[in-house]
Amino acid sequence: MSVESSPQFGQDRPDRRGAFRLLFFALLAVGAGNTMLVSAILPPLIRDLGLPDWMAGAIFSLSAAMWAICSSFWGRKSNDLGRRRVAAIGMLGFSVSMLLFGTFAALAMAGYIKSALVVFVCLLCSRTLFGLIGSATNPAAQAYIADRTRREDRTSEIASLTSGFSFGAVAGPAFAAAAGAVFGLLTPVFMISAIAAVMSFLIFTRLPEHTPPKREAGLKRGEKREGDGLWRDPRVLPYLIFAVLLSIVTGVLMQTFAFAIMDKIEVGGAEAMQFTGPAYTVGATGTLISQLVLIPRLKMTNRTLMIWGALTLSLGAFLIVPTREFAVLVLAQFFVGIGQGLARPGFSSGASLAVGSSLQGNVAGLVISANGMGFIVSPFFGPWMYEHVHPFAPFIGAGLMLLFMAGFARLVFPANQVMEDDPDDRPEIYD
């Protein structure tokens, strides 16, 4: 029996399937907690506290900068410490960040912190902790999956994993709206903090990793480590460019949609969550459809995923501009969910397939870093332009950028990606 046909190969092993599910739910929690703050909780919180709208984007921007800087570090570090340990560290950092954010926000709402500047700094620092440490989970999880899957299955497996983060990213605001309407605006923050702490414990104690990932032997002084400068590699750089552009436009759409809902429907505060929640729920459904139904069944190439993902996202962005009808805004979120669900696995798996097994931690860190890099500048194209240029400007700009990205993907990426030849790239060497 060949290695490939063995039931112990790759993701067919039952213990691996359970491990994949554990990582799926971990990324779901990260995605949910991250976007429910930015989209559902932070905008009404900022307005309730009497802070300017741009502060909502600034709070998220510094966290995104730390995410972009630290994700590649954690991806490389997972080669040395192991995927399990790094993923658990990330979930613990995420839990502490959410706990601090909720505590500072509660103190401000109760009047114990009266200075607007102090409130802003406290919220900013708590979110920055997420970028510094919480960024460890995603690259470690993606590298863990890449270590343990056949190359021909990697696109669908990474799509399944990233669907956890994507689904959480769109469902998080819906969860926040439901829980916040019943228990209060900040209750979802503390709930996600507790869930993340539990996930950290489960990953550290239950995720199988008996054989460490491949890593280099000790280096001499001045000698370069394999993977240094990987971001400049022509096999990888186009995927990173696409990822950065996608993170900019999704950040713009994410950070301004809640403000658009509040202004178009003329609601505010916690009441706005009753409208944003259903809209994000529909978006989450679109993400699930694309990543769990369309991708496995249609077997699209990475380039096709990126092209159609960008085009579908652009449709959602343009739909927001002319309407004041809630139903149309919900439909726009559905297209946004579909588009994200297609585009993210496209560039994530494409970058993974472009390099060999010893660089999976490195490339995963770079991809996750690129995912967050656009959020550093998106507040200037999102909340700031919405408030100071025109409410339509962020959505028109995002739509045009997405059309450019579809053309970029069509011209730059090969129709059928040639996988990097790596005879040692066999997932059976791992537990």
C-alpha positions as CSV (number, residue, x, y, z in Angstrom):
1,M,0.0,0.0,0.0
2,S,1.3,3.4,-0.9
3,V,1.8,6.1,1.6
4,E,-0.9,8.3,0.0
5,S,-3.5,5.5,0.2
6,S,-2.7,4.6,3.8
7,P,-5.5,5.5,6.2
8,Q,-2.9,7.0,8.5
9,F,-1.9,9.6,5.9
10,G,-2.7,13.3,6.3
11,Q,-6.0,14.6,7.5
12,D,-7.7,11.2,7.2
13,R,-6.6,10.2,10.7
14,P,-9.4,10.6,13.3
15,D,-7.2,12.4,15.8
16,R,-6.2,14.9,13.1
17,R,-9.8,15.5,12.2
18,G,-10.5,16.3,15.9
19,A,-7.4,18.6,16.0
20,F,-8.6,20.4,12.9
21,R,-12.0,21.0,14.5
22,L,-10.4,22.4,17.7
23,L,-8.4,24.9,15.6
24,F,-11.5,25.7,13.6
25,F,-13.4,26.7,16.8
26,A,-10.3,28.6,18.1
27,L,-10.2,30.8,15.0
28,L,-13.9,31.2,15.1
29,A,-13.6,32.7,18.6
30,V,-10.8,35.0,17.5
31,G,-12.7,36.1,14.4
32,A,-15.9,36.7,16.4
33,G,-14.3,38.6,19.2
34,N,-12.2,40.7,16.8
35,T,-15.0,41.9,14.6
36,M,-17.7,42.2,17.1
37,L,-15.6,44.9,18.9
38,V,-14.9,46.8,15.7
39,S,-18.3,46.5,14.0
40,A,-20.9,46.0,16.7
41,I,-19.6,47.2,20.0
42,L,-17.0,49.9,19.4
43,P,-19.0,52.3,17.2
44,P,-22.0,52.6,19.6
45,L,-19.6,52.6,22.6
46,I,-17.6,55.4,21.1
47,R,-20.7,57.5,20.5
48,D,-22.1,56.7,24.0
49,L,-18.9,57.9,25.6
50,G,-18.9,61.1,23.5
51,L,-15.7,60.3,21.7
52,P,-15.2,61.2,18.0
53,D,-15.8,58.5,15.4
54,W,-12.2,58.4,14.2
55,M,-11.1,57.1,17.6
56,A,-12.9,53.8,16.8
57,G,-10.6,53.3,13.8
58,A,-7.5,54.5,15.6
59,I,-8.0,52.0,18.4
60,F,-8.2,49.2,15.9
61,S,-5.4,50.6,13.7
62,L,-2.6,50.3,16.3
63,S,-3.7,46.7,17.1
64,A,-3.6,45.9,13.4
65,A,-0.1,47.3,13.2
66,M,1.1,45.1,16.0
67,W,-0.8,42.1,14.3
68,A,1.1,42.8,11.1
69,I,4.5,43.0,12.8
70,C,4.1,40.1,15.2
71,S,2.2,37.5,13.0
72,S,5.3,36.8,10.9
73,F,7.4,36.5,14.2
74,W,4.9,34.0,15.7
75,G,4.8,32.1,12.4
76,R,8.6,31.6,12.5
77,K,8.5,31.0,16.3
78,S,6.1,28.1,15.7
79,N,8.9,26.3,13.8
80,D,10.9,26.3,17.0
81,L,8.3,26.1,19.9
82,G,5.8,24.0,18.0
83,R,2.4,24.9,16.6
84,R,0.5,23.8,19.7
85,R,2.3,26.0,22.2
86,V,2.3,29.1,20.0
87,A,-1.5,28.7,19.2
88,A,-2.2,28.3,22.9
89,I,-0.2,31.4,23.8
90,G,-2.1,33.4,21.2
91,M,-5.5,32.4,22.6
92,L,-4.4,33.3,26.1
93,G,-3.2,36.8,24.9
94,F,-6.5,37.3,23.1
95,S,-8.5,36.3,26.3
96,V,-6.5,38.8,28.5
97,S,-6.9,41.6,25.8
98,M,-10.7,41.2,25.7
99,L,-10.9,41.1,29.5
100,L,-9.0,44.3,29.8
101,F,-11.0,46.0,27.1
102,G,-14.3,45.1,28.7
103,T,-13.1,46.2,32.1
104,F,-11.9,49.6,31.0
105,A,-15.0,50.2,28.9
106,A,-17.3,49.3,31.8
107,L,-15.4,51.6,34.2
108,A,-15.7,54.5,31.6
109,M,-19.5,53.8,31.1
110,A,-20.0,53.8,34.9
111,G,-18.2,57.2,35.2
112,Y,-15.1,56.0,37.0
113,I,-12.9,57.1,34.1
114,K,-14.0,60.6,33.1
115,S,-11.2,61.8,30.9
116,A,-11.8,61.1,27.2
117,L,-8.0,60.8,26.6
118,V,-7.6,58.3,29.4
119,V,-10.5,56.2,28.1
120,F,-9.0,56.2,24.6
121,V,-5.5,55.2,25.9
122,C,-6.9,52.4,28.0
123,L,-8.9,50.9,25.2
124,L,-6.0,51.4,22.8
125,C,-3.6,49.5,25.0
126,S,-5.9,46.6,25.7
127,R,-6.5,46.2,21.9
128,T,-2.7,46.5,21.3
129,L,-2.2,43.4,23.5
130,F,-4.3,41.4,21.0
131,G,-2.0,42.5,18.2
132,L,1.1,41.7,20.1
133,I,0.2,38.2,21.5
134,G,-3.2,37.3,20.1
135,S,-1.7,37.3,16.6
136,A,0.1,34.0,17.4
137,T,-2.9,31.7,16.9
138,N,-3.7,32.2,13.3
139,P,-0.3,31.5,11.7
140,A,0.4,28.6,14.0
141,A,-3.0,27.0,13.2
142,Q,-2.5,27.5,9.4
143,A,1.0,26.0,9.6
144,Y,-0.4,23.1,11.6
145,I,-2.9,22.3,8.9
146,A,-0.3,22.7,6.1
147,D,2.0,20.3,7.9
148,R,-0.7,17.6,8.0
149,T,-2.4,17.7,4.6
150,R,-1.7,16.5,1.1
151,R,-0.8,19.3,-1.3
152,E,-3.7,18.5,-3.5
153,D,-6.1,18.8,-0.5
154,R,-4.5,21.9,1.0
155,T,-6.8,24.5,-0.6
156,S,-9.9,22.9,0.7
157,E,-8.4,22.2,4.1
158,I,-7.1,25.7,4.6
159,A,-10.5,27.0,3.3
160,S,-12.2,24.9,6.0
161,L,-9.8,26.3,8.7
162,T,-10.1,29.9,7.6
163,S,-13.9,29.5,7.3
164,G,-13.8,29.4,11.1
165,F,-12.1,32.8,11.3
166,S,-14.2,34.2,8.5
167,F,-17.5,32.9,9.9
168,G,-16.6,34.2,13.3
169,A,-15.6,37.5,11.7
170,V,-19.1,37.9,10.3
171,A,-21.1,36.1,13.0
172,G,-19.3,37.9,15.8
173,P,-21.4,41.2,15.5
174,A,-24.6,39.1,15.3
175,F,-23.6,37.3,18.5
176,A,-22.8,40.7,20.1
177,A,-26.1,42.1,19.0
178,A,-28.1,39.2,20.5
179,A,-26.2,39.0,23.7
180,G,-25.9,42.7,24.1
181,A,-29.6,43.3,23.6
182,V,-30.4,40.9,26.5
183,F,-27.5,41.3,28.9
184,G,-25.9,44.7,28.0
185,L,-23.4,46.1,25.5
186,L,-20.2,44.7,27.0
187,T,-21.4,41.3,28.1
188,P,-20.3,39.7,24.8
189,V,-16.7,40.9,25.4
190,F,-16.5,39.1,28.7
191,M,-18.1,36.0,27.2
192,I,-15.6,35.8,24.4
193,S,-12.7,36.4,26.9
194,A,-13.9,33.3,28.9
195,I,-14.3,31.2,25.7
196,A,-10.8,32.1,24.5
197,A,-9.3,31.1,27.9
198,V,-11.0,27.7,27.6
199,M,-9.8,27.3,24.0
200,S,-6.2,28.1,25.1
201,F,-6.3,25.4,27.7
202,L,-7.8,22.8,25.3
203,I,-5.2,23.6,22.6
204,F,-2.3,23.2,25.1
205,T,-3.6,20.0,26.6
206,R,-5.5,18.3,23.7
207,L,-3.9,19.3,20.4
208,P,-1.7,16.4,19.3
209,E,1.9,17.4,18.4
210,H,4.2,14.5,19.3
211,T,6.6,15.3,16.4
212,P,7.8,18.9,16.1
213,P,7.6,20.7,12.8
214,K,10.7,20.8,10.6
215,R,13.2,23.5,11.5
216,E,16.8,24.3,10.7
217,A,19.8,23.1,12.6
218,G,21.7,25.7,14.6
219,L,23.1,28.6,12.6
220,K,26.5,30.1,12.7
221,R,27.0,33.7,13.6
222,G,26.0,35.9,10.6
223,E,24.5,33.0,8.7
224,K,21.0,33.6,7.3
225,R,18.0,31.5,8.4
226,E,16.0,29.8,5.7
227,G,13.0,31.9,4.9
228,D,14.7,35.3,5.6
229,G,13.4,37.7,3.1
230,L,10.7,35.3,2.0
231,W,8.2,38.2,1.5
232,R,10.3,39.3,-1.5
233,D,10.2,35.9,-3.1
234,P,8.3,36.2,-6.5
235,R,6.4,33.0,-5.7
236,V,5.0,34.6,-2.5
237,L,4.9,38.4,-3.0
238,P,1.9,38.6,-5.3
239,Y,-0.2,36.7,-2.8
240,L,0.9,39.1,-0.1
241,I,0.0,42.1,-2.2
242,F,-3.5,40.8,-2.8
243,A,-3.9,40.0,0.9
244,V,-2.9,43.5,1.9
245,L,-5.3,45.1,-0.5
246,L,-8.1,42.8,0.6
247,S,-7.4,43.6,4.2
248,I,-7.7,47.3,3.4
249,V,-11.1,47.0,1.7
250,T,-12.6,44.6,4.2
251,G,-11.4,46.9,7.0
252,V,-13.1,49.8,5.3
253,L,-16.3,47.9,4.9
254,M,-16.2,46.4,8.4
255,Q,-15.4,49.7,10.2
256,T,-17.9,51.9,8.3
257,F,-20.9,49.6,7.8
258,A,-22.2,50.0,11.4
259,F,-22.0,53.8,11.0
260,A,-23.9,53.6,7.7
261,I,-26.6,51.5,9.4
262,M,-26.9,54.1,12.3
263,D,-27.1,57.0,9.9
264,K,-29.2,55.5,7.1
265,I,-31.8,54.0,9.4
266,E,-31.4,56.7,12.1
267,V,-30.7,54.6,15.1
268,G,-28.0,54.8,17.7
269,G,-26.4,53.1,20.7
270,A,-27.5,49.6,21.6
271,E,-30.5,49.9,19.4
272,A,-28.2,49.9,16.3
273,M,-27.1,46.4,17.3
274,Q,-30.6,45.1,16.6
275,F,-30.0,46.0,12.9
276,T,-26.3,45.3,12.5
277,G,-26.8,41.9,14.1
278,P,-29.1,40.4,11.5
279,A,-27.1,41.9,8.7
280,Y,-23.9,40.3,9.9
281,T,-25.7,37.0,10.4
282,V,-26.6,37.0,6.7
283,G,-23.0,37.8,5.9
284,A,-21.9,34.9,8.0
285,T,-24.2,32.6,6.1
286,G,-22.6,33.8,2.9
287,T,-19.2,33.0,4.2
288,L,-20.3,29.5,5.2
289,I,-21.9,28.9,1.8
290,S,-18.7,29.9,0.0
291,Q,-16.2,28.1,2.1
292,L,-18.0,24.9,3.1
293,V,-20.2,24.4,0.0
294,L,-18.9,26.2,-3.0
295,I,-15.1,25.7,-2.6
296,P,-15.2,21.9,-1.9
297,R,-17.8,21.2,-4.7
298,L,-16.7,23.5,-7.5
299,K,-12.9,22.8,-7.0
300,M,-11.9,26.3,-8.2
301,T,-8.3,27.3,-8.6
302,N,-6.7,29.8,-6.3
303,R,-6.8,32.4,-9.1
304,T,-10.5,31.8,-9.7
305,L,-11.2,32.1,-6.0
306,M,-9.5,35.5,-5.8
307,I,-11.1,36.9,-8.9
308,W,-14.7,35.9,-8.0
309,G,-14.1,36.8,-4.4
310,A,-13.0,40.4,-5.3
311,L,-15.9,40.8,-7.8
312,T,-18.5,39.6,-5.3
313,L,-17.1,41.9,-2.6
314,S,-17.2,44.8,-5.0
315,L,-20.9,44.2,-5.6
316,G,-21.6,44.3,-1.9
317,A,-19.6,47.5,-1.5
318,F,-21.5,49.3,-4.3
319,L,-24.9,48.1,-3.1
320,I,-24.4,50.0,0.2
321,V,-24.1,53.4,-1.6
322,P,-27.5,54.2,-3.0
323,T,-29.9,52.6,-0.6
324,R,-31.5,53.4,2.7
325,E,-33.5,50.2,2.7
326,F,-32.4,47.8,5.4
327,A,-33.2,44.7,3.2
328,V,-30.7,45.9,0.5
329,L,-28.1,46.6,3.2
330,V,-28.5,43.0,4.4
331,L,-28.1,41.8,0.8
332,A,-24.9,43.8,0.6
333,Q,-23.6,42.0,3.6
334,F,-24.5,38.6,2.0
335,F,-22.3,39.5,-1.0
336,V,-19.5,40.7,1.3
337,G,-19.6,37.4,3.2
338,I,-19.6,35.3,0.0
339,G,-16.6,37.4,-1.4
340,Q,-14.5,37.1,1.7
341,G,-15.2,33.4,1.9
342,L,-13.9,32.9,-1.6
343,A,-10.9,35.3,-1.6
344,R,-9.2,34.5,1.7
345,P,-8.6,30.7,1.0
346,G,-7.5,31.7,-2.5
347,F,-4.4,33.6,-1.5
348,S,-3.8,31.7,1.8
349,S,-3.6,28.3,0.1
350,G,-1.8,29.7,-2.9
351,A,1.0,31.1,-0.8
352,S,1.2,27.8,1.1
353,L,1.5,25.8,-2.1
354,A,4.1,28.1,-3.5
355,V,6.8,26.9,-0.9
356,G,8.0,23.7,0.6
357,S,7.2,22.2,4.0
358,S,10.1,23.7,5.9
359,L,8.7,27.2,5.2
360,Q,5.1,26.7,6.1
361,G,5.4,28.5,9.4
362,N,7.1,31.4,7.7
363,V,4.7,31.8,4.9
364,A,1.7,31.4,7.2
365,G,3.0,34.2,9.4
366,L,3.5,36.4,6.3
367,V,0.0,35.7,5.1
368,I,-1.6,36.5,8.5
369,S,0.6,39.5,8.8
370,A,-0.6,40.8,5.4
371,N,-4.2,40.1,6.5
372,G,-3.8,42.6,9.3
373,M,-1.5,45.1,7.5
374,G,-4.3,46.8,5.6
375,F,-6.2,47.5,8.8
376,I,-3.4,49.9,9.8
377,V,-4.5,52.4,7.1
378,S,-8.1,51.4,6.7
379,P,-9.4,53.8,9.4
380,F,-8.2,56.7,7.1
381,F,-10.1,55.2,4.2
382,G,-13.1,54.2,6.3
383,P,-14.3,56.1,9.4
384,W,-12.2,59.2,8.6
385,M,-13.5,59.6,5.0
386,Y,-17.0,58.7,6.1
387,E,-17.0,61.5,8.6
388,H,-14.9,64.2,6.8
389,V,-15.2,63.5,3.0
390,H,-18.6,61.9,2.2
391,P,-20.5,58.9,3.6
392,F,-20.4,57.3,0.2
393,A,-16.6,57.7,-0.3
394,P,-15.4,54.6,1.6
395,F,-17.8,52.3,-0.1
396,I,-17.1,53.6,-3.7
397,G,-13.4,53.5,-3.0
398,A,-13.5,50.0,-1.7
399,G,-15.6,48.8,-4.7
400,L,-13.2,50.3,-7.2
401,M,-10.2,48.8,-5.4
402,L,-11.8,45.4,-5.6
403,L,-12.4,45.7,-9.3
404,F,-8.7,46.5,-9.7
405,M,-7.8,43.4,-7.5
406,A,-9.9,41.1,-9.7
407,G,-7.9,42.3,-12.7
408,F,-4.6,42.0,-10.8
409,A,-5.5,38.4,-9.9
410,R,-6.5,37.7,-13.5
411,L,-3.2,39.0,-14.9
412,V,-0.6,37.9,-12.3
413,F,-1.6,34.5,-11.0
414,P,-1.4,31.3,-13.2
415,A,-4.6,29.6,-14.3
416,N,-3.3,26.3,-12.9
417,Q,-0.8,26.8,-10.1
418,V,2.3,24.7,-10.3
419,M,3.0,23.3,-6.8
420,E,6.5,23.7,-5.4
421,D,8.3,20.4,-5.8
422,D,9.3,19.2,-2.3
423,P,9.9,15.5,-1.9
424,D,10.1,15.9,1.8
425,D,6.7,17.5,2.0
426,R,4.9,14.5,3.4
427,P,2.4,15.1,6.3
428,E,2.9,11.6,7.6
429,I,6.2,12.7,9.2
430,Y,4.1,14.6,11.8
431,D,2.0,13.0,14.5
